[in-house]
Amino acid sequence: MVTSNLPFGRWGQAFSDGDDVVAAAIIDRLVHHAEVLTQQ
């Protein structure tokens, strides 16, 4: 289980160099077979 208070679009900010490409790759691998739950 992975939790975050950031939307996927801001995950690049979670890395020290603000690397959006790395964040996109991580998100892609995490959600490939996942069920994403969001709280509205």
N, C-alpha and C positions, 0 to 999 in steps of 0.2 A: 504494500500500500504506500502510495506517495501522496502527500498533501502539500498544498501551497496556498498562500493567500494572494498570489499574483496571477492575473490572467496569462494565458499562453503568450500573448503579444508582448508581455513585459519580462519574460523569462531571461532574455539577454542581459538585463540589468542585474540579475542574480550572480553573474560571473564578474570577476574582477576587471576584465578588459571589455565588458559589455559586448561579448561576441554573440550576435544574433544567429550566425550560422551554426555555431556549436549548440546553442539553445534549440534551434529548429531540429537538429539531428537528434538531440536527446528526446524532445517531445515526440518526434516521429517514432522512435523506438519504444517509448513508453506507451503510446496509445494505439499501437498497431493491432493488438488483440485485447485492448482494454475496454472497459465500460467507464466512461467519463461521467462523473456526477458533479453537478454544480448546484450551488445554493443561491437562490434568487432573493 
